[in-house]
Amino acid sequence: MPRANSTQPGLSRWDERYAGEEYVFGTEPNGFLATVAPRLERGRALCIADGEGRNSVYLAELGFRVTAMDASAVGMQKASRLALERNVPLTTVVADLRDYSFGRERWDLIVSIFCHLPPELRRDVYRRAVDGLRRDGAIVVEAYTPRQLEYGTGGPSSEDLLVRLDDLRVDLEGLRLRTARETVRPVIEGRGHTGEAAVVQVVGFKQSSS
């Protein structure tokens, strides 16, 4: 059975967006995550800003022990519902990334899919995420780049919230990047992501000396 640990109220904007029966970004996992996760070692996984839970539930189906976190209580309620429908265990946490504790050397996998933050907060979150990884643990990131403004098929409308590969190389210092690229690909995920998109994709592993 999914377990809920909802400790803070959600952000009203996202609660409102997730309020309907529809899953705004669908119930299937992010396409990039689906290409890399099956090859990763199973263990404790954390999905940050996971919305309505599609990625965390997918990882649970693969056999990871998953915690989904998001600022929206409504989104996490839907994540728990999806986990129940798929008959997988899931822990949900309602929290703000500004003060969410990743712990130290706690996670085997941390997933950040289309989590767009102001630069200073983004750098702080990823620094704490790297600290939270166990040795040889992995971080998987996909996000929109500033070029996405030309496509308009999803993501923030402010360039400050978009991210380049060079930014992530700095943010994720201490990781060995196995995948690191900017590309254009079709992103069809519910009504929230709807076509060709400019994205950055990273898979990084924590080095033994980090």
SULTA-V29794 format. One record per residue. N is the residue number from 1. PHI is phi in whole degrees, -180 to 180 (999 if undefined). NEAR is the number of other C-alpha atoms within 8 Angstrom. D_CENTER is the distance of its C-alpha to the mean C-alpha in Angstrom with 1 decimal. Layout:
N;PHI;NEAR;D_CENTER  N;PHI;NEAR;D_CENTER
This chain:
1;999;8;22.2  2;-63;12;18.9  3;-114;9;19.2  4;-104;10;18.3  5;-134;8;18.3  6;-92;10;18.0  7;-108;7;19.3  8;-139;9;18.9  9;-68;10;19.5  10;-78;13;16.8  11;-74;9;17.0  12;-60;7;19.7  13;-61;6;18.4  14;-77;11;15.3  15;-57;13;17.5  16;-65;7;19.9  17;-66;8;17.6  18;-92;13;16.5  19;-69;8;20.0  20;-77;6;21.4  21;-70;5;21.6  22;-65;6;19.7  23;-91;10;16.0  24;-57;10;15.2  25;-107;9;12.7  26;81;10;14.5  27;-114;9;14.2  28;-93;8;13.6  29;-70;9;10.6  30;-55;10;9.3  31;-62;7;12.3  32;-66;8;11.3  33;-57;10;9.3  34;-66;9;12.5  35;-82;7;14.7  36;-107;8;13.6  37;-62;8;12.6  38;-60;7;16.2  39;-93;5;17.6  40;-91;6;15.8  41;-68;5;17.8  42;-70;8;17.1  43;177;10;16.5  44;-84;12;14.5  45;-122;14;10.7  46;-125;13;8.2  47;-109;14;4.9  48;-89;12;4.6  49;49;11;5.5  50;-90;14;5.3  51;59;11;8.6  52;-100;13;11.1  53;94;15;9.6  54;-61;15;10.0  55;-77;12;7.5  56;-67;14;8.5  57;-65;15;12.0  58;-59;10;12.1  59;-63;13;11.5  60;-62;13;14.1  61;-65;9;16.4  62;-79;7;16.3  63;110;8;17.5  64;-75;11;14.8  65;-94;12;15.3  66;-111;15;12.1  67;-114;13;11.2  68;-104;16;8.9  69;-131;15;9.0  70;-162;16;9.4  71;-78;14;12.4  72;-96;15;13.8  73;-64;14;16.2  74;-64;11;16.9  75;-60;15;13.4  76;-69;17;13.3  77;-64;10;16.9  78;-70;10;16.0  79;-62;14;13.3  80;-63;15;16.3  81;-65;9;18.6  82;-65;12;16.7  83;-62;14;16.6  84;-63;11;20.3  85;-63;6;21.1  86;-90;8;19.6  87;61;7;21.4  88;-130;11;18.7  89;-76;12;18.1  90;-154;17;15.1  91;-99;12;14.9  92;-118;15;13.4  93;-133;13;13.5  94;-95;16;14.1  95;-159;15;13.8  96;-96;9;13.6  97;-62;7;11.6  98;-61;6;15.1  99;-131;6;16.5  100;-71;7;14.1  101;-94;5;15.5  102;-79;9;13.6  103;74;8;17.1  104;-123;8;18.6  105;50;9;18.4  106;-105;10;16.8  107;-115;13;13.9  108;-89;15;14.3  109;-150;13;10.7  110;-125;14;7.6  111;-119;11;4.4  112;-130;13;2.6  113;-114;12;3.5  114;50;9;6.4  115;-98;8;6.0  116;-108;10;9.8  117;-129;8;11.9  118;-57;8;15.6  119;-52;8;16.5  120;-64;6;17.9  121;-68;9;15.1  122;-58;11;12.6  123;-61;9;15.0  124;-67;8;15.5  125;-63;10;11.9  126;-70;10;11.5  127;-61;11;15.1  128;-67;11;14.5  129;-65;10;11.5  130;-61;12;14.1  131;-61;10;16.7  132;-78;12;14.8  133;-80;17;14.7  134;-73;11;17.8  135;-57;10;20.1  136;72;10;19.0  137;-70;11;15.4  138;-122;12;12.7  139;-118;13;9.6  140;-116;14;7.9  141;-130;12;6.9  142;-133;12;7.9  143;-150;13;9.2  144;-82;14;12.5  145;-94;12;15.6  146;-57;10;18.6  147;-62;8;20.3  148;-59;14;18.2  149;-61;8;20.7  150;-73;5;23.3  151;-94;9;21.6  152;63;8;20.5  153;-107;10;18.5  154;149;9;15.5  155;90;9;13.6  156;-67;8;15.3  157;-94;5;19.1  158;-102;6;19.4  159;-63;8;19.4  160;-61;7;18.6  161;-94;10;15.0  162;-96;13;14.6  163;-139;13;14.3  164;-102;10;16.5  165;-60;11;16.5  166;-60;6;19.1  167;-63;8;17.0  168;-69;9;14.3  169;-59;8;17.3  170;-75;7;18.5  171;-60;10;15.4  172;-103;11;14.8  173;-56;7;18.5  174;104;8;19.4  175;-104;11;17.3  176;-92;8;19.0  177;-87;9;17.2  178;-84;8;18.0  179;-122;8;16.3  180;-157;10;16.4  181;-155;8;17.3  182;-107;11;17.4  183;-153;8;18.3  184;-117;8;19.1  185;-148;8;18.1  186;-72;8;18.3  187;-119;10;15.1  188;-118;8;16.4  189;-138;11;14.0  190;62;11;16.1  191;-88;9;18.0  192;-78;8;15.1  193;-127;12;14.8  194;-136;12;18.3  195;168;8;19.5  196;-56;10;19.8  197;-147;14;17.2  198;-98;14;17.1  199;-131;13;13.9  200;-115;16;13.2  201;-129;15;11.9  202;-138;13;11.9  203;-126;12;12.4  204;-126;13;14.0  205;-121;12;16.0  206;-75;15;17.6  207;-80;10;21.2  208;-60;6;23.9  209;-87;3;25.4  210;-78;7;22.3
